Amino acid sequence: MKSNSPKCIPVVSTFASPFDATPPSDSTRKPLSLWPGMYHSPVTIALWEARSKIFESLLDPPKDAPPQSELLTRTPSHSRTTIFYPFSTDYILREQYRDPWNEVRIGILLEDLDALAGTISVKHCSDDDSTTRPLLLVTASVDKIVLKKPISVDTDLKIVASVIWVGRSSIEIQLEVIQSELENAEASTDDSVALTANFIFVARDSKTGKAAPINRLSPETELEKLLFEEAEARNNLRKKKRGGERKDLDHGEYNKLGGLLAEGRIFSDMPALADRNSILLKDTRLENSLICQPQQRNIHGRIFGGFLMHRAFELAFSTAYTFAGLVPYFLEVDHVDFLRPVDVGDFLRFKSCVLYTQLDKLDCPLINIEVVAHVTSPEIRSSEVSNTFYFKFTVRPEAKARNNGFKLRNVVPATEEEARHILERMDA
């Protein structure tokens, strides 16, 4: 896999080898490790080095600078970026990304995807004028992240990302994680794409905090035009769902609701007679919490969205593990919503549960996990939902092969509210 394509940013390990002597730098430029408002990882450092001129203007914007006066028209190629991981030659980088199964750690990869998508949105929205005030770009949601095949940590990897759609103040970035066994693979193919992801960012005026218009997008190729149309349809669907009120259940949905609640009532009223192959939703819950630290903030002083996704993934993985009793295997992020910003010093609580299981495919049973993040303020007795995350797992094939009697339990709700929520997620 070659790394010399245009706008290809190489990723290097952030730990020094004990066997290499690093000469002192004689540069007068402030080291990246000392830049304020940075969450440091191999990818964030590589991106900041590559886009340092843009990011330095964001760190120190002109006081009382006017907003951008005229919107520009950009093409997807203007901000298309590739980052390259030389896992086959950089053994320290390889160790930074290795999981216990010799694959790439998904939680760290989620951080990298968010960092790259944010960089591209900044690049697209920048007017290249240092005298205007930069926009505040924040992650609004993640539409879908799908793992198509295992990602080895021993083989070189690249992520290719570009803008595929722009609205008035929102922008969608599509990312493809590519890993090919062929040494000279030039372009992505269906076989080489290991993971796909779509991130949506929204632009705010950094002074007023209101929605701000962003540069237009002009797709050039037939594929770019198709991706734009598909993203436009998804955006219209999101608007329709946001604007719609909670609809009444039709006859079929009402029957589903009753079926979900029936077994839950037996657990409540006659627990000794409850189905031993089922479990109440509330009995699958896990929780952890943390105080958000300055080292986890982004350039805007808020907690880095990729860090939140990483923490949510680790809890979701643990939830699937304790539920299944075997090592889970990640399949996809179904959806993520960033509902409110998380600030330095916030007391953040992550709560997870198994929402439902899909057992119709015996060779690939599915475990659907919900993680909800709450910003909690004990002083004023307040708790607000900041993020919702939905993950899908199955069980690692090698773990299942060692346990011939393996069978996932069915998850049942104890309340009508839980049952309705399960139905909403099934239909999402």
C-alpha positions, 0 to 999 in steps of 0.5 A: 500500500503506497503512501505517496498520494496527494494530501496523504498524511503519514502517521508516526508513533508518539512514543520514543523508542528506547533504542533511538537517540533523538537529536534535540530540535533547534526549531523555534516553533512551539512544540505541538505537545505544548499547544493548548486545547489539544487531545494528543494521539498519533493522528491528531498530532499528524493532522495538526502538523499538516494543517498548522496554519489553519489551526493556529488561526483557530487557537488565536483568532483576531479580536473583533474580527468580522465574519466571512463576507462571501461564501466560496464554492469548494469541490470534494477534492479540495479537502479530501485527505488521506492518512497513512499508518505504516504498521508494517514498519513502525513497530511502536505505532503498531503497539499503540494500536494493537488489541488483545486479538492482534487487530486495531483497537476500535476505540482509538480508531473512533478517535482518529475518525472524528479527528480526521472528519473535524480537520476536513470540515475545518478545511472546507469551511475555511476562507483562507483569510486570517483577518476573518473570525473562524467558525466553531465546528462541532460534531453533531452526530455520527450516522453510521460506522460499519466494520466490513472485515477485521482490521489487522494491526500488522498490515499498513492502513489508510483512511481516505475522507472527503466532504460529500454533502453541505447544507446551510450550516451543516456538513457531512464527511464520509470516511473509508478505512482501507487495508489491502493485502496487496502491496501495490494496491492503488485504489480502494475496492470493495474487498479492501474497504475495511470500515466506512463512517459518516460524520455530520458537523454543524457550524456556529459563529464563534462570537454569537454561537448562532448557526453560521452559513458555510462554503458550498459544495460542488460535486464533480464526478458521478460518484460525488453527485450520487453521494451528495444525493444520498446524503441529502435524502438522509438529511431530509429524513433526519429533519422529518424524524426530528420534527415529528411527534411521537406517533400512535402505534398501529395494530402490528406495533401494538401487538409487538409492544404487548409481546415484549411486555408479556415476558417482563410481567412474568419476571415481575409477578412470577419470577420463579416461572420466568423463562431462563433464556431471557433476562430483564433489560435493567439487569444488563446495565453497567455504568462508569463515570469520570471528571473531564480533564483539560488534557481531553479538550479540543481547540475550542476548549470542549471535550474532544468528541472522539474521546467520548466515543472511545469511552462509550465504546469501551463500556459498550464492549464490556456490557456485551462481554458480561452479557454474552459470557464470551468475547464480543466482536464489534460490527457497527456504530448504529448512531451517535448524537451529540446533544450538548457540549461537554466541558472541562471539569464536568462530572460525566456518567456513562450508562449502558444496557443491552437494548435487545438481541437478534437471534434469528441467525444462529451463526451471527447473533446480534447484541444491540447496546445503548450507552447514554452519557449524562453531564451531572451537576451535584451542586444544582441537583441537575443531570442532562443527557449529552450523548447517546451511542448505539453499538452492535456486536456479535460474538467472536467466532473463535470464542463461540467455537470453543463453547458448543453450548453457547446461546444468547439470552433474550432481553425483555423490558419491564416497563412500557417505556422500555418496550417503546424505546426498544421498538423505536430503535428496532425501526430506526 
